[in-house]
Amino acid sequence: QSTYRGHVSRRFMVHHRQVVAIIRLHEWEQACSLKLQSVWRGHVGRAQGFRVIRHTRAALRLQSTYRGHVSRRFMVHHRQVVAIIRLHEWEQACSLKLQSVWRGHVGRAQGFRVIRHTRAALRLQSTYRGH
């Protein structure tokens, strides 16, 4: 009986060791497969991240180029508007100068006419009064 129990016990231990080895092998395979999945997912995630970064950079480049284009067109239009405004201001200044010169001329002519008429009136009065 003791020999038989030893025999059964040894067979059980051999079987037990095989089961433990199979379990450990299975756990190791699971750990390896998890590691492989983790590495693959990291690779895919980084690739997608790099793709997102590339797309973001491309979008930023497009936006920057478009904003520059719009800004340049605005500045060209703005310069034209400013030039038109300056021309208009210059025309106004010139017309004001012409008006002031003309009014001065007319005023002086009227002043000379008034002076001539006043002198003529004084001459008539002095002749009439006998002075």
C-alpha positions as MATLAB code, in Angstrom:
seq = 'QSTYRGHVSRRFMVHHRQVVAIIRLHEWEQACSLKLQSVWRGHVGRAQGFRVIRHTRAALRLQSTYRGHVSRRFMVHHRQVVAIIRLHEWEQACSLKLQSVWRGHVGRAQGFRVIRHTRAALRLQSTYRGH';
ca = [
       0.000    0.000    0.000;
       2.686    2.476    0.839;
       4.494    1.607   -2.389;
       1.284    2.085   -4.303;
       0.548    5.399   -2.578;
       4.109    6.539   -3.379;
       3.632    5.471   -6.981;
       0.289    7.312   -7.251;
       1.746   10.288   -5.481;
       4.728   10.430   -7.850;
       2.455   10.104  -10.892;
       0.228   12.819   -9.466;
       3.256   15.073   -8.924;
       4.494   14.432  -12.469;
       1.041   15.206  -13.790;
       0.801   18.220  -11.482;
       4.180   19.531  -12.706;
       3.038   19.088  -16.309;
      -0.198   20.946  -15.569;
       1.700   23.735  -13.789;
       4.148   23.921  -16.714;
       1.250   24.087  -19.192;
      -0.422   26.803  -17.098;
       2.830   28.781  -16.904;
       3.357   28.326  -20.642;
      -0.197   29.514  -21.282;
       0.328   32.555  -18.996;
       3.620   33.302  -20.764;
       1.903   33.039  -24.175;
      -0.829   35.381  -22.964;
       1.773   37.828  -21.660;
       3.626   37.641  -24.981;
       0.454   38.121  -26.989;
      -0.504   41.090  -24.770;
       2.946   42.558  -25.308;
       2.686   42.039  -29.072;
      -0.765   43.631  -29.092;
       0.526   46.526  -27.030;
       3.483   47.061  -29.355;
       1.268   46.826  -32.445;
      -1.350   49.193  -31.024;
       1.409   51.630  -30.052;
       2.822   51.436  -33.566;
      -0.601   51.991  -35.132;
      -1.385   54.785  -32.671;
       1.889   56.529  -33.349;
       1.365   56.149  -37.089;
      -2.110   57.637  -36.753;
      -0.717   60.331  -34.488;
       1.970   61.172  -37.040;
      -0.699   61.179  -39.741;
      -2.806   63.533  -37.621;
       0.243   65.715  -37.022;
       1.014   65.764  -40.756;
      -2.586   66.601  -41.573;
      -2.618   69.308  -38.897;
       0.599   70.811  -40.240;
      -0.780   70.678  -43.774;
      -3.991   72.353  -42.627;
      -1.985   75.030  -40.806;
       0.118   75.600  -43.922;
      -3.028   75.943  -46.052;
      -4.663   78.297  -43.551;
      -1.509   80.367  -43.259;
      -1.155   80.613  -47.031;
      -4.804   81.582  -47.445;
      -4.611   84.193  -44.665;
      -1.477   85.641  -46.292;
      -3.261   85.776  -49.644;
      -6.273   87.523  -48.112;
      -4.027   89.937  -46.203;
      -2.063   90.835  -49.336;
      -5.278   91.419  -51.299;
      -6.612   93.543  -48.445;
      -3.407   95.581  -48.333;
      -3.516   96.197  -52.106;
      -7.135   97.322  -51.804;
      -6.296   99.386  -48.708;
      -3.418  101.127  -50.518;
      -5.708  101.939  -53.434;
      -8.336  103.354  -51.082;
      -5.712  105.393  -49.231;
      -4.352  106.714  -52.556;
      -7.876  107.711  -53.638;
      -8.502  109.425  -50.297;
      -5.196  111.318  -50.520;
      -5.980  112.345  -54.095;
      -9.409  113.552  -52.997;
      -7.852  115.492  -50.094;
      -5.292  117.016  -52.472;
      -8.072  117.994  -54.911;
     -10.001  119.591  -52.051;
      -6.910  121.496  -50.916;
      -6.246  122.666  -54.476;
      -9.860  123.742  -54.972;
      -9.772  125.614  -51.652;
      -6.578  127.375  -52.736;
      -8.088  128.276  -56.121;
     -11.245  129.554  -54.413;
      -9.242  131.688  -51.993;
      -7.079  133.105  -54.819;
     -10.173  133.876  -56.918;
     -12.044  135.435  -53.985;
      -8.974  137.522  -53.176;
      -8.787  138.686  -56.795;
     -12.507  139.505  -56.888;
     -12.304  141.226  -53.500;
      -9.339  143.338  -54.554;
     -11.059  144.240  -57.845;
     -14.199  145.259  -55.966;
     -12.076  147.166  -53.460;
     -10.302  149.068  -56.251;
     -13.647  149.732  -57.913;
     -15.073  151.061  -54.628;
     -11.982  153.235  -54.132;
     -12.276  154.598  -57.719;
     -15.999  155.256  -57.250;
     -15.323  156.921  -53.888;
     -12.608  159.167  -55.428;
     -14.855  159.989  -58.349;
     -17.678  160.842  -55.951;
     -15.304  163.028  -53.913;
     -14.126  164.795  -57.077;
     -17.714  165.413  -58.141;
     -18.644  166.677  -54.695;
     -15.580  168.921  -54.472;
     -16.215  170.281  -57.975;
     -19.889  170.872  -57.154;
     -19.020  172.552  -53.855;
     -16.278  174.518  -55.474;
     -13.333  173.381  -53.467;
];
